[in-house]
Amino acid sequence: MMLFQKAGCIGWDYKSVLHYFKKSENIEIPELALDTKYHSSKGEITLQHSNWRTPLSDAFLKAGVETGGQIVDYNGVKQIGYSIIQFTMNNGSRVSASRAFLHPINHRRNFHISKNTMVTRILIDPSKKRAYGVEFKKGGKKYKVMAKREVILSAGAINSPHLLMISGIGPKNHLTDKNITTIVDLPVGYNLQDHWALGGLTFVINTTDSIRADRVTSFDNIIEYYSHKTGPLTAPGGAEALAFIDTKNPNSDDGYPDLELLFIAGSLTAHPGSKDAFSIEDSVFEKVYGPLKDKDTWMVFPMILLPNSRGRIMLKDKNPYHKPMIYANYFSDNGHDERVILHGIRKVIELSKTKAFRKYGSKLHDIPLPQCAHHRFNSDEYWFCAMRTITNTIYHHCCTNKMGPIDDPEAVVDSRLRVYGVAGLRVVDASVMPHVPAAHTNAPTMMVAEKAADMIKEDWGFR
């Protein structure tokens, strides 16, 4: 991974981690499985194309080619281009990390999971600076579990820094302010990064080819899904295709993407829960998207992949049951990130005007957001306002326990994911990434886990 290597993380270069990506992969897309340099069919995570999708996804790919792009395997030699999404799914259902890795081993005698359990503290000897267990609550009772060798924290980019700070590992000034004794002063919670996108970039069509909840959830489709695991209910939320673009070198077919176009064969009006999921006020939703409630639509999320903005996770207080404060700081970079998103908006509008989409009568939905109506619709100023009005996370939070060399003032863990200054404590999740990857974070996080497993065995003399 180029960004990991640039951050001084020894052993995390591309050649070193490719093996771990492939180790987990079981690709069942025949034309891609032939490329054994970049793919594997022996892992736990099944990759498939959805067995049902709308013709609009093919229109998206054709539009990309019309405008000078190419069809690619974005998990292969080149990322720049257009593709049907490779889903972690099998037989019409999602393959989560739990389903792939944990369910098959639930019979092992040395494997225990405690459900409905809240870890409240990492147990650390303050004089020896060594972690020796965890404290948790379950069913109203408090328990402690001791670790003979080490504690491995895998709570994610939000909860891992939260738990570290609650346990006394974090920025001293912040912990002192929350009446927590600092055991090790580290920049925990800083460097928060995410992929965010403009929501609501919608196009209306004059056919019935899009996904609408009222059609998808018909009785016949429900029976088809539960009987055969086929049909529209196997489509993962309407996301069908994507494009990776290098806005710095837009004419290059072998660049490093900083923008993703995530194609959805529907829109905010296609599902009754969209308004709440996107936190859109009732009055705004009704005014802007209400007129589309009976129409067929498609949309694209223009999503930044390499943001300059940085956020932070902070404690509300020392109570482990109180959720941490999340400061995304999406627009804190003096305009770089907004300009990348604007590039994406202009590209999507260009795609909508191609022959491939004219077939469906595609037209940009042009009712302006009330908060932005003082700008001319479709002007740069309008879209900058729209970005700040409907800003969507893609839930790729990472980087809050940054991996880096010991002389990196932002680093929390070393290249073997061990927490600086505390023996017997390692973090293994997306929080250790020094920079958000130019890709969705699901597979990279599993790669981190696979590599960490090998490092743990090496460190304790097991092969």
Secondary structure, DSSP 8 states (H G I E B T S, - for coil): -HHHHHTT-TT-SHHHHHHHHHHHEEE--HHHHT-TTT--BSSSEEEE--S---HHHHHHHHHHHHTT--B--TTSS--SEEEE--EEEETTEE--HIIIIIGGGTT-TT----SS-EEEEEEEETTTTEEEEEEEEETTEEEEEE-SS-EEE--HHHHHHHHHHHTTEE-HHHHHHTT---SEE--TT-SBB--EEE---EEEESSS-S--HHHHT-HHHHHHHHHHS-SGGGSSTTEEEEEEE-TTSTT-SS----EEEEEESS-GGGSTTHHHHTT--HHHHHHHHGGGTTSEEEEEEEEESS----BEEE-SSS-TTS--EEE--TT-STTHHHHHHHHHHHHHHHHHTSHHHHTTT-EE-----GGGTTS-TTSHHHHHHHHHHSEEE-S--B-TT-B--TT-TT-SB-TT-BBTT-BTEEE-SGGG-SS--SS-SHHHHHHHHHHHHHHHHHHTT--
